Amino acid sequence: ALWVEHYRNKTKLPNIDQNFHYDFNFQETVLLRNEVKILPGDDIQVYCRYDTSDRTAVTVGGEGTSDEMCLAFFVVYPKPDIAVCLSRISDGAFLKFITSAIIAGYYTNTVN
């Protein structure tokens, strides 16, 4: 599943898009029925949900078809005055993830 949430002044607006039956093998470009106005200061959050319950090993992020990845691309106009817009997982979310992985025994490697 993949969905894109839109916030303005911390108020949630309608989702920009959502696909709760996303399948890597059937990717598509989605043209929105209605124009969505994104203003400076708005927040866009992209969410993905994976079902890896049938796997016995940890599923890692990556570019492979069996890896976890979560991407949403936007075509906008007029041309914004930026070259690229990137995001990352928050430190708190990463700490929560890695802590739960260690407790569950999925992650035992240490960095030397």
NUBA-328344 format. One record per residue (C-alpha): chain; x, y, z; residue in one letter; residue number from 0. Coordinates in Angstrom, 2 decimals. Each point is the difference from the previous one (the first is absolute). Layout:
N
vokol	x	y	z	guse	lumkol
A	X	Y	Z	a	NUM
...
END
This chain:
112
vokol	x	y	z	guse	lumkol
A	0.00	0.00	0.00	a	0
A	1.16	3.53	-0.73	l	1
A	-1.67	3.31	0.81	w	2
A	0.98	3.67	-0.07	v	3
A	-1.29	2.31	2.72	e	4
A	-0.13	3.80	-0.26	h	5
A	0.13	2.36	2.99	y	6
A	-0.37	3.77	0.20	r	7
A	0.58	1.79	3.31	n	8
A	-0.01	-3.44	1.70	k	9
A	-3.51	-0.65	-1.34	t	10
A	-0.43	-3.15	-2.10	k	11
A	-1.44	0.62	-3.44	l	12
A	-1.37	-2.73	-2.29	p	13
A	2.57	-2.59	-1.07	n	14
A	1.71	0.96	-3.23	i	15
A	-0.07	-3.64	-1.10	d	16
A	-0.39	-3.46	1.47	q	17
A	0.34	-3.53	-1.25	n	18
A	-0.75	-2.60	2.64	f	19
A	0.56	-2.83	-2.51	h	20
A	3.40	1.11	-1.29	y	21
A	1.94	-2.71	-1.82	d	22
A	3.62	0.50	-1.09	f	23
A	-0.71	-1.97	-3.18	n	24
A	-2.80	2.36	-1.05	f	25
A	1.46	3.46	0.52	q	26
A	-1.71	2.87	-1.76	e	27
A	-0.05	3.74	-0.38	t	28
A	-3.09	1.47	1.62	v	29
A	-1.50	3.18	-1.38	l	30
A	-2.05	1.78	2.64	l	31
A	-3.58	0.89	-0.87	r	32
A	0.27	3.36	1.77	n	33
A	2.90	2.39	0.34	e	34
A	1.59	0.03	3.46	v	35
A	1.46	3.30	1.13	k	36
A	3.12	-0.43	2.11	i	37
A	1.05	3.20	1.75	l	38
A	3.33	0.95	1.58	p	39
A	0.05	-1.48	3.50	g	40
A	-2.35	-2.88	-0.82	d	41
A	1.10	-3.45	1.12	d	42
A	-0.20	-3.05	-2.24	i	43
A	0.32	-3.42	1.63	q	44
A	0.36	-3.19	-2.00	v	45
A	-0.94	-3.24	1.76	y	46
A	0.56	-3.58	-1.07	c	47
A	-1.14	-3.20	1.65	r	48
A	1.69	-3.31	-0.74	y	49
A	-1.11	-3.52	0.81	d	50
A	3.14	-2.05	0.47	t	51
A	-1.58	-2.42	2.46	s	52
A	0.80	-2.94	-2.28	d	53
A	3.75	0.68	0.17	r	54
A	2.40	-1.56	2.47	t	55
A	2.78	2.59	-0.40	a	56
A	0.07	3.75	0.45	v	57
A	-1.20	1.97	-3.01	t	58
A	2.37	2.87	-0.64	v	59
A	-0.45	3.21	-1.93	g	60
A	1.47	0.09	-3.48	g	61
A	-0.64	0.07	-3.72	e	62
A	-0.72	-3.72	-0.48	g	63
A	-3.52	-1.24	-0.63	t	64
A	0.05	-1.92	3.28	s	65
A	1.37	2.98	1.98	d	66
A	-2.12	2.60	1.75	e	67
A	-0.17	3.33	-1.74	m	68
A	-2.46	2.84	0.19	c	69
A	-0.01	2.64	-2.72	l	70
A	-2.46	2.54	-1.32	a	71
A	0.82	2.32	-2.88	f	72
A	-1.75	3.29	-0.69	f	73
A	-0.21	2.10	-3.13	v	74
A	-0.69	3.59	0.95	v	75
A	-0.54	3.37	-1.60	y	76
A	0.98	2.72	-0.10	p	77
A	3.61	-1.05	0.27	k	78
A	1.11	0.33	3.63	p	79
A	3.27	1.70	0.86	d	80
A	1.60	-3.23	1.27	i	81
A	2.06	-2.68	-1.70	a	82
A	-1.09	-2.96	2.11	v	83
A	-2.12	-0.78	3.05	c	84
A	1.05	-2.91	2.20	l	85
A	-1.16	-1.47	3.26	s	86
A	1.26	-2.43	2.57	r	87
A	-1.22	-1.96	2.97	i	88
A	0.03	2.00	3.22	s	89
A	2.58	-0.85	2.66	d	90
A	-2.80	-0.99	2.41	g	91
A	-1.64	-2.34	-2.51	a	92
A	3.34	-1.61	-0.88	f	93
A	0.86	-0.49	3.68	l	94
A	-3.40	-1.62	0.61	k	95
A	0.48	-2.30	-3.02	f	96
A	3.54	-1.07	0.82	i	97
A	-0.81	-0.52	3.68	t	98
A	-2.95	-2.26	-0.82	s	99
A	2.15	-1.91	-2.53	a	100
A	2.71	-0.59	2.60	i	101
A	-2.51	-1.09	2.65	i	102
A	-1.64	-2.41	-2.46	a	103
A	3.42	-1.43	-0.91	g	104
A	-0.15	1.11	-3.62	y	105
A	2.99	2.30	0.21	y	106
A	3.15	-1.15	1.77	t	107
A	2.79	1.67	-2.01	n	108
A	2.06	2.72	1.59	t	109
A	1.97	2.73	-1.72	v	110
A	3.73	-0.08	0.82	n	111
END
